């Protein structure tokens, strides 16, 4: 990579041609259920901060294809930030199940409550004010402020980082040069800050994608260092891979004669906090013998694996039929009710491995 960079390093750093980008966006903007497109914006239609906020929280670490259905389900059930604030947190967590990164759901509910209680149900208009709300970090605050209120702030997600890394031919991994990337974006922000931010994200999602670069149809191709190199996919420079630790544990699935399953709520803090699960052991770096939560004829099922951001987990699943509730807090959930529980994907895997089918009543 260094010898390529020396051969193509420009005399002056390339900049984002905002005019060309916005013209492309006017023709090719993605149709998203939370978005007000460029033609509507030109006609005076303003984005709904509630919809933009909700979508941005959902899109963190999640694909657009997955988020569409969840977003439509949420807004049909809670059409305003006040409606969401009035919901029980357990309802929000249950509706979020399957999206992952569950701290987002807890912060989502807390943020809705704060906007309703402290701001009269109206989202603040600046990135600085938005960043004071639960679960809204630098990227999300900038996205809401730019998209909804055209504040001239840089909206930089993974797609934008890749576009800029290729445009200027960055020689270091993105995570090491985030301030430089932000400076390139900030220098190019036009009056239409919201359209500009969304145009960059769309470009990275559709044209300047992770595994393919459609350089011939890219509006930024005349200035792009990566295109000039003939090796656009060599950018961004890949960081050194870090080994992902593995942890182990046990999960215990107890059922009654009528098919009800004993469930528990996870602790308020930590991974999968406040979500619903089954009793289980601590997760450790070494395998350990199981300590069963009740006397029963325990049968070992297979293992389930699940990958979190910082480690991979393997749980050995055990199942047993019991005649009474075990000690400790929890509740019996009938099989027709399981689909409405706040079960993250990990525990859906556990129940499935234990032979429990999750289906809606009726």
C-alpha positions in Angstrom: 0.0 0.0 0.0 2.7 2.7 0.8 4.3 2.4 -2.6 0.9 3.0 -4.3 0.2 6.0 -2.1 3.5 7.6 -3.0 2.8 7.2 -6.7 -0.6 8.9 -6.5 -0.3 11.3 -3.7 -1.8 14.6 -5.0 -0.2 18.0 -4.5 -3.3 19.2 -2.7 -5.8 17.1 -0.7 -9.0 16.3 -2.7 -12.2 17.9 -1.4 -15.8 16.7 -1.6 -17.6 18.3 -4.6 -20.8 19.1 -2.8 -22.6 20.4 -6.0 -21.9 17.1 -7.9 -22.9 15.0 -4.9 -26.2 16.9 -4.3 -27.1 16.6 -8.0 -26.5 12.9 -7.8 -28.6 12.6 -4.6 -31.4 14.5 -6.3 -31.7 11.7 -8.9 -30.7 8.6 -6.8 -31.7 9.2 -3.1 -32.9 6.0 -1.4 -36.5 5.8 -0.6 -36.5 5.2 3.2 -39.7 5.2 5.4 -38.1 7.8 7.8 -36.7 10.1 5.1 -38.0 13.2 3.5 -36.4 13.1 0.0 -34.7 15.9 -1.7 -37.7 16.8 -3.9 -40.0 17.0 -0.8 -37.4 19.1 1.0 -37.2 21.5 -1.9 -41.0 21.8 -1.7 -40.8 22.8 2.0 -41.5 19.5 3.7 -39.5 19.2 6.9 -38.2 15.9 8.4 -39.8 14.6 11.6 -37.1 14.6 14.3 -38.9 11.7 16.1 -38.7 9.6 12.9 -35.1 10.6 12.2 -34.0 10.0 15.8 -35.7 6.6 16.0 -34.2 5.4 12.7 -30.7 6.6 13.6 -30.8 4.8 16.9 -32.0 1.6 15.2 -29.4 1.9 12.4 -26.5 1.8 14.8 -24.8 -1.5 14.1 -27.9 -2.7 12.1 -28.6 -2.8 8.4 -31.3 -0.7 6.6 -33.0 -3.9 5.5 -33.4 -5.1 9.1 -34.4 -1.7 10.4 -37.3 -1.0 8.0 -39.7 -3.5 9.5 -38.8 -2.6 13.1 -39.1 1.1 12.4 -42.6 0.7 10.8 -43.7 -1.5 13.8 -42.5 1.1 16.3 -44.1 4.1 14.6 -47.4 2.2 14.1 -47.4 1.4 17.8 -45.9 4.6 19.2 -46.5 7.4 16.7 -44.8 10.2 18.7 -42.1 10.6 21.3 -44.8 11.2 23.9 -46.4 7.9 23.1 -43.1 6.1 23.4 -42.3 7.8 26.7 -45.7 6.7 28.1 -45.0 3.0 27.2 -43.6 0.6 29.8 -40.0 -0.1 29.4 -40.7 -3.8 29.2 -42.9 -3.2 26.2 -40.2 -1.3 24.4 -37.6 -3.9 25.2 -39.9 -6.7 23.9 -40.5 -4.7 20.7 -36.8 -4.2 20.3 -36.0 -7.9 20.7 -34.1 -9.1 17.6 -32.4 -5.7 16.9 -29.5 -6.4 19.2 -27.3 -4.0 21.2 -30.1 -3.7 23.8 -28.6 -0.7 25.6 -30.0 1.3 22.7 -33.6 0.3 23.6 -33.1 1.3 27.2 -31.7 4.6 26.2 -34.4 5.0 23.6 -37.1 4.9 26.3 -35.1 7.1 28.7 -34.5 9.7 25.9 -38.2 9.7 25.0 -39.1 10.4 28.6 -36.6 13.2 28.9 -37.7 14.9 25.7 -41.3 14.7 26.8 -40.7 15.7 30.4 -38.0 18.4 30.0 -38.5 19.7 26.4 -42.3 19.6 26.0 -42.1 16.7 23.5 -39.9 18.8 21.1 -36.4 17.7 20.2 -33.7 20.3 20.6 -32.4 21.8 17.3 -28.7 21.8 17.9 -26.2 19.0 18.0 -24.8 20.3 21.3 -28.2 20.2 23.0 -29.1 16.8 21.4 -25.9 15.3 22.7 -27.1 15.9 26.3 -30.0 13.4 25.8 -29.7 9.7 26.8 -28.2 7.5 24.1 -27.4 10.3 21.7 -23.7 10.5 20.9 -21.7 12.7 18.6 -22.8 11.0 15.4 -26.5 10.8 16.2 -26.7 14.3 17.5 -25.1 15.6 14.3 -27.4 13.5 12.1 -30.5 14.8 13.7 -29.3 18.4 13.8 -28.2 18.3 10.1 -31.1 16.3 8.7 -33.9 18.0 10.5 -32.6 21.5 11.0 -29.7 21.9 8.5 -27.2 22.7 11.1 -23.8 22.7 9.4 -22.3 19.8 11.3 -20.4 16.8 9.9 -22.5 13.6 9.8 -19.9 10.8 9.7 -20.9 7.2 9.8 -19.1 4.1 8.5 -20.3 4.8 4.9 -19.0 8.4 5.0 -15.7 7.2 6.5 -15.2 4.8 3.6 -16.1 7.4 1.0 -13.6 10.0 2.4 -10.9 7.4 2.9 -11.1 6.5 -0.8 -11.5 10.1 -1.9 -8.3 11.3 -0.3 -6.4 8.0 -0.3 -5.9 7.7 3.5 -3.0 5.5 4.4 -4.0 4.6 7.9 -7.0 2.7 9.3 -10.1 4.8 9.7 -10.2 4.4 13.4 -6.8 6.2 13.6 -7.8 9.2 11.5 -11.3 10.0 12.4 -10.5 13.7 13.1 -9.0 14.1 9.6 -12.1 12.5 8.0 -14.4 14.8 9.9 -12.3 17.9 8.8 -12.7 16.9 5.2 -16.5 16.6 5.6 -16.8 19.8 7.6 -14.9 21.8 4.9 -17.5 20.8 2.3 -20.8 21.3 4.1 -23.2 23.5 2.0 -26.3 25.2 3.0 -28.3 22.0 2.5 -26.5 20.3 5.3 -29.1 17.6 5.8 -29.3 16.6 2.1 -25.5 16.7 2.0 -25.1 14.3 4.9 -27.6 11.9 3.6 -26.1 12.0 0.1 -22.7 11.0 1.5 -24.3 8.1 3.4 -26.2 7.0 0.3 -23.1 7.2 -1.8 -21.3 4.9 0.6 -24.2 2.5 0.9 -24.8 2.1 -2.9 -21.9 3.3 -5.0 -18.8 3.3 -2.8 -19.7 0.2 -1.0 -17.5 -2.0 1.2 -16.9 -4.8 -1.3 -17.5 -3.0 -4.6 -16.8 0.5 -6.0 -18.9 1.6 -8.9 -16.3 4.3 -9.9 -17.6 5.0 -13.4 -20.9 6.3 -12.1 -19.7 8.0 -8.9 -20.2 11.8 -8.8 -16.9 12.2 -6.9 -14.8 10.2 -9.4 -12.8 13.1 -10.9 -11.2 13.9 -7.6 -10.9 10.4 -6.1 -7.4 9.2 -5.2 -8.5 5.6 -4.8 -10.1 5.5 -8.3 -6.9 7.0 -9.8 -4.9 4.3 -8.1 -6.8 1.6 -10.0 -7.3 -0.2 -6.7 -10.2 1.5 -5.0 -11.0 -1.5 -2.8 -7.5 -1.2 -1.2 -9.0 1.7 0.7 -9.8 2.1 3.5 -6.6 0.5 4.9 -7.7 -2.5 6.9 -6.7 -2.4 10.6 -4.8 -5.3 12.2 -7.2 -8.0 13.3 -7.6 -8.5 17.0 -8.4 -11.9 18.3 -11.9 -12.1 19.8 -11.9 -13.8 23.3 -14.3 -16.7 23.9 -16.4 -17.2 27.0 -18.4 -20.2 28.2 -21.4 -20.8 30.4 -24.6 -22.8 30.9 -28.2 -22.0 30.3 -31.0 -23.8 32.1 -34.5 -24.2 30.5 -37.2 -25.3 32.8 -40.7 -26.2 31.6 -43.9 -27.2 33.3 -46.3 -29.9 32.3 -48.5 -27.4 30.5 -45.5 -26.2 28.4 -44.9 -22.9 30.3 -41.2 -21.8 30.5 -39.5 -20.3 33.5 -38.0 -17.0 32.6 -35.9 -14.4 34.5 -34.9 -10.8 34.0 -31.3 -10.1 33.6 -29.6 -7.5 35.8 -30.2 -3.8 35.2 -26.6 -3.2 34.3 -24.2 -5.1 32.0 -24.6 -7.0 28.8 -28.3 -7.6 27.8 -29.3 -5.6 30.8 -33.0 -5.8 31.8 -33.7 -8.2 29.0 -35.5 -11.5 29.5 -33.6 -14.8 29.6 -33.4 -18.2 31.3 -31.5 -19.0 34.4 -27.8 -19.6 33.8 -24.3 -19.5 35.0 -21.7 -16.8 34.9 -19.8 -16.5 31.7 -16.1 -17.2 32.1 -13.0 -17.8 30.0 -12.9 -21.5 30.9 -15.5 -24.2 30.9 -16.9 -25.1 34.3 -19.3 -27.8 35.6 -23.0 -26.7 35.8 -24.7 -25.7 39.0 -28.3 -26.5 38.4 -31.0 -24.1 39.7 -33.4 -26.8 40.8 -33.5 -30.5 41.5 -34.7 -32.3 38.3 -33.8 -34.9 35.7 -31.6 -32.5 33.7 -30.8 -33.4 30.1 -28.0 -31.8 28.2 -29.0 -30.4 24.8 -26.5 -29.1 22.3 -24.5 -25.9 22.6 -25.4 -22.5 21.2 -22.9 -19.9 20.0 -23.4 -16.2 19.8 -21.0 -13.4 18.9 -21.0 -10.1 20.8 -18.9 -7.1 19.9 -16.0 -7.9 22.2 -16.2 -11.7 22.7 -17.8 -14.9 21.4 -20.0 -16.9 23.8 -20.7 -20.6 23.9 -23.5 -21.8 26.2 -24.3 -25.4 27.0 -28.0 -25.8 27.1 -29.7 -27.9 29.7 -33.4 -28.7 29.9 -35.7 -30.2 32.5 -39.4 -30.7 33.4 -40.2 -29.3 36.9 -43.3 -29.4 39.0 -42.8 -26.1 40.9 -41.2 -22.8 40.4 -37.5 -22.7 41.3 -36.1 -20.4 44.0 -35.4 -16.8 43.0 -37.2 -14.2 41.0 -38.8 -15.1 37.7 -42.1 -16.0 36.1 -43.8 -18.7 34.1 -44.4 -17.8 30.4 -46.9 -19.8 28.5 -45.7 -20.8 25.0 -48.3 -18.6 23.4 -46.9 -15.6 25.3 -43.2 -16.2 24.6 -43.2 -14.2 21.4 -44.2 -11.1 23.4 -41.3 -11.5 25.9 -38.2 -9.3 25.7 -36.1 -12.2 24.6 -32.8 -11.3 22.8 -31.6 -13.5 20.0 -29.2 -15.4 22.3 -32.1 -16.7 24.5 -34.3 -17.4 21.5 -31.4 -19.7 20.4 -31.3 -21.3 23.8 -35.0 -22.0 23.9 -35.0 -23.4 20.4 -32.1 -25.7 21.3 -34.1 -26.9 24.3 -37.0 -27.8 22.0 -39.2 -24.8 23.0 -41.0 -23.2 20.0 -41.7 -19.5 20.2 -45.0 -18.7 18.5 -47.7 -16.2 18.9 -51.0 -17.1 20.5 -53.9 -17.6 18.1 
